[in-house]
Amino acid sequence: MDKLFRIVALLEGVSYLLLMFLGMPFKYLKDDPQFVKMFGMPHGLLFIGYVVLAFVLKSHYKWNNKNFFIVLLGSIIPFGTFYVDRKFLR
């Protein structure tokens, strides 16, 4: 389960960056929503998976409420999941 969470965290972080730094500029600067459509659904599923796995693994990692909040916050801040992986999952 640990390895799965790390993989989901990595993929969620990459999908978020692709959505923010490729999809959004194309949508609003080029008026082309193709990349948002392409990256949006996978990112949404990975985000939900990340949050669910964080709740499942909270007791395994013995995160206190502050650390658990940081882990959850990592899913909505660009590059956050990479920080969480380095700080809490290794």
Secondary structure, 3 states (H helix, E strand, C coil): CHHHHHHHHHHHHHHHHHHHHHHHHHHHHCCCCHHHHHHHHHHHHHHHHHHHHHHHHHHHHCCCHHHHHHHHHCCCCCCHHHHHHHHHHC
